[in-house]
Amino acid sequence: MAVLSKIRERSLFLILVIGLALFAFVLDPSTLSDFFNSSKINEVGEVNGESISRQEFAQALDNYRTQTGNRVSEMQSAKNVWENLVRQKIYDSQLEEAGITVGEADILNDLYEKEFIKNDPRYQTSGVFDKEKFKEFLATIRAEDGEQWKAWGEYMSNVKSALQKTTYDNLVAAGLGASLEEGKAEYFSENTKMSGDLVYLPFTSVADSLVQITKGDVKKYVDAHASEFEVEASRDISFVKFEIKATPEDENSIKAEVAKLINDNGNDKGLKNTADYVDFLEYNKSDLPLNDNIQFKGQVPQVIADTLFNGNVGDVFGPYKDQEFFKLSKITEVLEIPDSVKARHILIPFIGSNSATPETKETEDQAKAKADSIADIVKKNNSKFADLAKEFSQDKSNADKGGDLDWFSYNRMVPEFRDYSFNNKKGDVGVVKTMFGFHVIEIQDQKNFQKAIKLATYARKIEASEETENNIYQNAETFAQAISAGGKIDALAKEKSLTVSPAMGLKELDENVGTLGAERQIITWAFSKDLEIGDYKRFDIDGGYVVATLTGVTEKGLMSVDNAISRVRPILTNEKKAEILSAKLQGTTLTDIATATKQSVRKFSDITLKSPTITGIGFEPKVVGAMLSAKENEVKNKVVGDRGVYAFVITKRELPADLPNYDTYRKRLANQRKNQTYNMYQAVKKASDIDNNVGKTYYGVGQAQQ
């Protein structure tokens, strides 16, 4: 009724909005056709002119989330699914151009080789996989079981995608082999030793102040290397977080409330006198449930461990602060138990237990009787334990070892198994039921007996009071209003001793915002249509509030000059320094060049392309590569490396010894090329016409700001 009432109240407003929209259509009729064009509404993107519909994307996303058990976040799933769909479209078109089709027969042949299918008794005849039975199974579920067929259809679609990738990669790899001659050339290139003389002018010899880099220079470089500077649309924001946190006054109040629960209050028993701890914790709304486990000293709250282990049964301690809680703890039991036990077991499963297999036939009662019978035999003659474990135990991981579990600590086993092993004594044999079935357990040894206790602990989480929450909200609201009045976030924060945090380069399908973690609402806002730098908004987040301002906008395309400067300046600086240094390298001999540059002639020896390091200078692969192709006793001048500019003369070139066979190098070269299939795909992808509107059409990113 409330909803209907709101609609009635705003009916005039809705009519006005609809009327204005229709008026806009009259002014621009194309918008009307766009509005009713289902392809525009329902597309999330295109790959080389082939559309990817919302339905296709949604179905693929749903399948992906199911396959991953929803362990991957929504936005990361969306990114992965988009990439998978793009890859699928590209592989489809590439294989089609090559005249290759991955069909039903290919998919079936691949399924026939899956171990989980070959080993399924449903598809076997006399223990041997039967293709006809498997095809009959698929035909049956297709006709009779829509849900199961849907699941198989999704799986076969994934198989097809995998086959397409494998086929494509194999096609690419087939054209990237290497010959023995290429292997031989690789061997000689890597291992030829070169010696000679050089003159070296380091880039550091030219002061940075002598090199001027303008924005025009940066823009020219970016334009010339456009493929290296393509960027996605992104946003930069700055934000201040107002965390809802308990004040010292709040903590004192909570501590006082917890203290009241020690002793009786009227008809309500306190922790000191109650014996029903589950009821006590539930009635008094404990923020942690009862932990009835035995605890060693290292397992209790360490802030009070020494005090607890000097106490006696019935003693109550607290209130004490343990991380984000105030607690009361009562000792309910004191024991001396080992910290580790050595045991062996025989596991007898029953139908429905976690260790049951298709071969399990025993009911729970039958499994219990079988376990009791085995236990009786072991009690009379424990030398038979190992043989019985090998014959009857379902736990194959240690059945061959006679059921031996070796030493284990208190918290390693499931509770029922643990309690029997630690609460009984060495030599005892018993039957214990767990989720896995019935265990025949023999305690072989116990060690390190020490004091342990059981506690009943009441916990109250330390949280801000309603008054504190209201104050923090008012602080956030006041801060936002100050920005709306023209204040700058940095200045306002400094004035109020608050911290401004940046979140740079946010992408439209990101979910994490700097130190805030997953906050999609902020990213959606940052990509809102018509939002301008300096615009702000206050957000409610888990545990507080955030006031954020937009500080930077990067549209899809080439990186802006301002953003590229830090990356391009070192490159251009070295290029200009190389020009200055090259002009100094004058002369026809190294001696002339050394004299002109006031440098000494250096010697180098046994340098190889495999290890392109020049002694006293450093790693210079480009220079060593130039040495490899240089003629002996001929001056090679103005060679630009990573560290400076060089002139050199090769005086000696020593070829490596011939090998009887160069197949090792051929194979290595071929494998290096075949491993480039990923890069080949990326190149094809880069050359494709891809329009990604997932953020806008599926998640509403970029819509008008509300």
N, C-alpha and C positions, 0 to 999 in steps of 0.2 A: 504493500500500500504506500509506503514511504516513497518508493521509486516512482510510482504512478503520480503521486502528489507533486514530486519534483518536476516531472514531465509537464503536468498541467500548468504549474507555475511558470514554466519557461517556454510554453508553447508559442507565445508571440515572438519570443527571441528566436526560436528555431525556424519559424516561418520567415522571419526577416533574413536569417542566414541563407536559407534555401533560395529566397527571392534574389538576394545579391549574387549567389552563385549562378543562377539561371541568367541574370542580367550580364554576368561576365562571359557566359557562353555566347550570348547574342553579340557582344562586342568582338569576341574572338572565337568563331565557330570551330576552329581546329581543336580547342580545348575540349569541346563536347565529344568529338570523335576520339580524342585520346582517352577521355574518361570511360567511354564504352568499349575501347579497344582492349579485349581481354588479354591479348598477347603482351601488351605493355604492362598491364596490371599483374599478370601472372609470371612474368619472366624475372629471374634473379641474375641472369647474365647470358652472354653468348660466347661461343668459341668458334672462330672462323665462320661466322654467320649462322651457326647452329645454336638454337636457343636452349637454355636450361630452365625449365619451368619451376615455379614454386612447388608444385606437387612432386616433381622429380627430386628436387632438393630436399623437401620435407621427408619424403620416403627414405632417401639415402641417409639423411641425418638420423631418422628414427632407427633404421637398421644398424647404423654405426653405434649409436648409444646403447642399443640392446647387446650388440656383440662385445662392447667394452664394459658391459655391466654398469654403465653410467659412472665409471671411474674417471672419465675425462670430462672436463668442464664443458658447458654448453658452447662457449665461444671457441674454445680450442677444437671441439668437435666440428663446429661449423667451418673453421679454417681447413681442417683435415678433409672433410667431405668435399668442400669446394675444390681442393687440389686433386682429390681422387677423380672427381667428375671431369675436370679439365684434362687430366692425364688420359682418362678413358676416351674422351672425344678426340684428343690428338692421336692416340694410338689407332682409333677407329679409322680416322681419315688417312693416316700414314699407311696403314696396312691395306686400305682400300686402293690407294694410289699404286701400291705394289702388287695389286691383284691377289691379295691373300685374305682369306676369310677364316675366322675361328668359328666353326660351326658346332652343331649338336654332337656329332660324332667325336670331335676333338674333346669336348667337355666330358662325354661319357668315358672315353679312353683314359682321361685323367682321373676320373672318379674310380675307375676300376683298380687303379694303383694305390688308392688311399688305404692305409692299414686298417683304419677303423671300419671301413666298408668291407674289405676282404676278410676280416676276422669276425664279422657279425654272423652268427649262426643262421639268421633269417635269410641270408643270401648265399647259403652253402648247400651243396648236395654231397652227402657222404663226407662232410668235413672239408670239401674243396669249394672255393668261391665259384658261384654260378652266375654268369653275367645275365642270363635270361631271368633268373629269379629277382635280381636287382632291378632290371627294367620292368618286370611285372609289378614289383613293389611301387615303383614310381608311378606307373600307370594307374594303380589302384588308388593311391592317395590323391592323385590328380583328379580322379573321378568322385572320390568319396570323402576326402578329408581336406577341406579348403585351407585350414590353418596350417596343417602339417605341410601341405604342398607349397604354401606361401613361404614357409621357412626354408624348404629345400630349394625353391626358386631363387631365394636371396643368396643361398650358399652357392648355387650353380652360377649365379651372376658374378659372384666374387671369384669363382674358379675361372670363368671366362676372362675377367679382367686380368687375372694373374697370367693366364695363357697368352693374352695379347701382349702383355709387358715382356714375357719371356721370348715370345716370337719376335717382337720388335728388337729387343736387345740382341738376340741371336743374329738377326739380319744385319744389324749395325756391326756387330763383332766380326761377322764373316768377311766384311770388307776392310777390316782393320788388322789384317795379319801382317807378318813380316817375313822377308826372305833371309836366307843365309848370308847373302851379300850385305844386307842391311845390318844383320847381327855382327858381321865382321867390321863394318864401318863404325858401329857403335863401340865395339871393343877397342879399336884403334883410337877413336876420338877421345874416349875416356882415359886411356892409359898412356898416350904419347906424352913423354916428358920434354919440357921446354926450359931452356936456360938462356940468359942474355942480360942486357943492361936496360935501365929505364931512368927516366926523369919524371918525377911526380910532383904535381902542384895540388895540394889539398884544397877542398872548398873552404875549409876553416881559415885559409890564408887571406881570404877576402872578407872584410868586415860586413856584417849584415846591413849596417847603416849605408853602405855604398850601393845597395841594391834596392830599388824602389818598385814595389808591386802595387799596381792600381786595381781598382775594381774592374776596370775595363779589361785588364790582362786576365783576371780570374774568369770573367765572363767569356772571353775569347777561348780560353782553355776548356772551360766546361762545354761550350758549344761544339768544340772540335772533338771532344771525348764524351759525347752525349750518352752513349750506352753505359758509361761508367757512373753517370750521375743521375740516372733515373730514380725517382723516389715515389713512394706511395703518399697519398694524402695523410697528413698528420697534424696534431694540435699540441701546443704547449700550454700548460696552465701552472699557476702558483696557487697554493692553498694554505689555509690555517685550520688546524684541527682543534676543536673544543671537546676535549675528552670528558665524559661523565665519570668522575672518579670520586670515591668517598673521601670526605674531609676527615681530619683528626676528630672533629666533633661527632661525625657519623660513626667512626670506629668505636669511640668511647661509648656511644649509645648502644651499639650492637653488642659490645662486650658486656655491658651491664645487663642487657636482656638475657644473654646466654647464662650469665652467672646465676640468675634467678631459677634456672632449671636444675641446679645441683640438689637443693633440698625440696621437701614437699611444700606445696602451696595449696592449702585447703584440702580438698579431696584429690587433687592431682599430685601423684607421686613424682618426686624428683629422681634424677638419675641415680643418686646414692642409694635409694631404697627400692627402686623398681627391680623386678626380675624378668619382666616381659620387655626386652629391649627393642624388638621389632615394633611393638605397639607404641612404646615411648617415642621412638624416632619418628614414626608416622604421625602420631598425635601432635607432636611439637614441631612438625614440618622441618625435619632435618634436611639439609641440602645434599647430604650424602647418605647412601643406604648402609645398613649394618654390614660390616666386614667381620665374618665369624671365623676367618682363617687364623691358624696359629701364626704368630709373627716373631721373627728373631729381632735382635736389637737393631740390625741394619734396615729393617723393614718398617719400623714405627716412625712417626714424625721425629726427625732428628733434633728439633728444637727442644724436645722434652724426653729424649730417649734415655738419658742417664737417670732422670727422676723416675720414669716409669719402671725401669728395671731394678730399682731399689724399693719399689712398692710391694704391696701385698694384695691378695684378693679382696675386692670390695673397696679399695682406695679409689677416689675420684680426683682427677687432676684437671686444672684449668679454671677459668677460660685461658687458653693460650692461642697465640696467632701462628698459624701454619699456612704459609703462602697466602691464598686469597680467602681463607676461612678463619673464624674463631671457633675453637673446638673445646669440648669436654670429653675426657676419656676415663672410663672406669675399667679396672682390671677385673675380668670375670673368671680367669683361670691362669694358673702358673704351672708350667710343665718343664721336664727335662727330656729333650728328644734329640736324636741325631740330626746333623745338618745335611747328611747324605746317606743313601741306602744303596746297597748292591742287591739286585734281585733278578729273577728270571720268571717268565710267564708262558702260558699256553693260552692262546685266544680262540675261543669257540664262538663263532657268530651265529646269529639267528635271523630269520626273515625280518627285514625292517631295520636291522642294526646297521651302523655306519660302515662296518667292514664286510657286510654281506655282498655276495657276488651272485650272478645268475645261477651258479651251481649250488648255492645255499638252499637246503631243503628243510632244516630243523626249525620248529617253532621255538618260541622262547622257553617253554617248559621242557621241551626235548633237549635244547642246548644246555639248560641248567642241569638236567639229569646227567648229561654226558660229561659236563665239567665236574660235577660232584663225584662221578665214577672215577675220572682221571685223578682227582685230588686224593681219593681214598687209596689208589694204587701208589701214588707218590708218598703219601704219609707212611705207608708200610715199607716202601723201598725207593728212596729218592734217587738212587742211581739210574732209575728208569726215566727220569724227567727229560733228559736230552732226547732220547729216542721217541718219547711220546710227543715232544714239541715238534720234531721233524715230521711226524706222521699226522698230527691233528691240528697244529696251530695255524690259524689264518694269517698271522703276522709273519709273512715270508721274509721280511727284512732281517729277522734274527732267528727264524726257525732253524736255519742251517747251523746256527751257533748254539743249538740246544735251548733256544728261548732266552739266552743271556742278554740282559739289558745294560749290563755293566753298572757303574755308579751313576746315580742321578740325584739332583738337588730337590728340595721340598716343592718348588713351584714348577717343576718340569712336567709332571704327570697330571692327568685329569683328577679332580678331587677325590673320587671314590678309590682310585688306585693309590693315590698319594696317602690318603688317610690310613688305609690298611698297612701300607709299607712303613710308615713312620710311627704309627700308634701301637704296632705289635712288635714282637721281638725276633731276634735272629733265630732262624730255623723253623719259624712258623710257616704253615702251608694253609691257604684258604682260597675260597671262591668269591670273586667280587664282580658285580655287574656294573658296566659302564655303557656309554652310548655305542661302543664298538662291539659289545657282546659280553660273554662271561670269560673272566680271566682266572686261570689257576695260577696263583702267585706263591712263589717260595722266596722268603727273605733270606738271602745268603749272608749278608753282613751289614753292619751299621757302624758309623764312626762319627767322631766329634760331637759327643753329647754335650748339650748346652742348654741354658735357660731360654725358654720361650714363653710367650704370654698370649692370651686372647683378650681383646679389648671390645668394649661397646663405646663407640665414639659418636657423639652428636656434633654436627657441623652446621654453622650458619655462614653463608657467603657474605663477604664484606662488600656491600653495595652502597651507592650514594642514596641519600634520603631524597624524598620528593622535593624538599626545599632546595637541596643542592642541585638537583636536576633542573629545577626552574631557574635558578641563578645562572647555570651554565647556558641554558637556552637563551636567556636574556642577554648574556654576554655575546653570544654568537649573533643574535639578532641586531644588537647595537652596533657590532662590528660591521655587519653587512650594510646597515643604514648609513654608516660613516662612509663606506665606499660609494654608495649611491649618491651621497652628497658631494662627491668629487674627490674623496680621499684616495690615496695610493696605498695598496695593500702592504708594501714594505714599510712605508713610513708609519702607518697606523699600527702595524704589528710591533715595530720598534718602540713606539710610544707606550704600548701596553705590555711590553716584555713577552711578546708571543713569538713563536717560531714560524717563519714562512718556509714551506717546502715546495720544491719544483717537481713537476712531472712532465718530462720532455718527450717529444716524438710519439705521442699516443696515436695508435692506429684505430680505424673505425671498428674493427672487430676485436680489439683488445678488451680485456676485462679487468686487468690490474692497473691501479693508478698509484704509482710510486709506493710509498710506505703505507698507504691506506689498504692495499690489497685489492680484492675483487669489488669494484664499485662501478658497474655498468652504467648506472644512471648518470654518473659524471661524464663518462665518455660520450654517451648519447647526447647530453647537453652540449658538450664541447663541439660536436659536429652539427649542431642545430643550424638550420637555414637562417641566414641573415645575422648570425651572431658576429659581433665585432670585437676586435682586441680591446680589452678593458672592461668588457661586460662581465658581470659577476652573478653568482647565485649561491644561496645557502642550501645545503643538503642535510637531510637526516640520515645518519649512518648508524651502524650497529655500535653502540657504546658512546654516542656523542653526535656532534654536528661538524660540518665542514663548510667553510666559506671559500669559494674558488673564483679566480678570475682568469679569463682567457688572455694569454700573453703572446701567443704566436700561432700563425696559420700557415701551413705549407700545403699547397694544392698538388695534386698528382701531376707529374711531369718532371722537368729538370729541377735539380736542387737549386735553390736561390743562391745568388752570389754571396750573400752574407753567411749562409750556412756552409758554403763550399770553401770559404777563405782559409779556414784552419787546415783543411786537407790539401788545398792547391798551393798555398803560399810556399811550403818547403820545396815542392817540385819546381815551381817557377823560379824560386830563389837560386836553386842549384843550376837551373838552365842558364840564368843570367850570369851566375858566377862562372859557369863553364865557358860562356862567351868571352868574359873578361880574361880568364886564365888562358884560353886558347889563343887569344891575341898575343900573349906573351911568349908562346912557344914558337919562336922564330929561329930558323937555322936549318942547314941541310944535314948536319951531323948531330949526334947526341951531345958531343962536347960543345958545339955552338949553342945548342938549345939550353944546356946547363949554364953556360956563361951568360946567356941573355936573361935567364930567369934567376940567376944567382943561386942555383941549386947544384947539388952534387949528383954525379951519376951513380945509381945504385945497381947492384948486381942481384939477380934472382936465379935460382936453379931448381931443376926437377919439378916444376909446377905442372899439374895435370888438370884437365877439365873435371875429373872426378873429385879433386880436392882443390878448388880454385881460390886458395888463400895465398896472398903475397906476403912473405915474411916482413914484419915491421910495418905493414900497412893494413892488412886485413882481408876480408872476404870480398873478392872482385870478380864475379862470374862473367860479366860482360867484357871486361878487359882480357881475361884469360881466353875467352871465346875468340876475341880478335887476334890474340897471339897464335891460336891454333891455325888460323887461316893465313897468317902473315908469311911472306917469303923470308928466307934466312938472309941475314946481313943487310937487310933493307930497313931504313928508318920508317917506322909507322908513327905518325904524329897526330896530336889532337884527338886522342881516343878518350871519350868521356865514360867514366865509370860511376860507381855509387858513392865513392869517397872523394873523387877529384878528377883531374885531367892528366893524361899520360902521353909520353913519347917513349917508344921502346924499339929495341933491335933484338931479334932472335938470333943468337949466335950458334945455338946447338939444338937440334930436335932429335930425340932418341925414341925410335919406335919400339913398342913392346914386342916380345917374341911371338912368332906365329903360334896359333893353337891348332891342334889336329882337327878340331871341330868347333864351329861357332854357334852350335844349336842352343847352348845355354843362353847366350846373348840374344839370339833370335826369339826364343821363347819369352825371355824377360821383356823384350821390346813389344812383342805381340800382346802379352798380358797387360802391359802398361796401356796399350792402345785400346784393348778390349774393356779395360776398366774405365774408359772414357764414355761408356754408354750413357751414364747419368748426365755428363756434360753435353752429350749429343742431344739428349732429350731437352735439356734446358735451353739449348740453342734453338731447337725447333719451337719450343714454347715461346721463346722470346720473339721469334719471327711470326708467331701466330697473332691473330687479331682477337684479343681476349677482353671482354667487357664484364667486369666484376661489379655487380650491384647488390650483392648479398646484404651488405650492411644497410643499404637504403630501402630495398624492397622487402627484405625478410625480417630485419630487426628495427626498422624505422629510424635508422641513423640518418641524420641530415634533414629530418622533418622540421617544420617550423617550431620555434621555441614556444613552450606553453607558459 
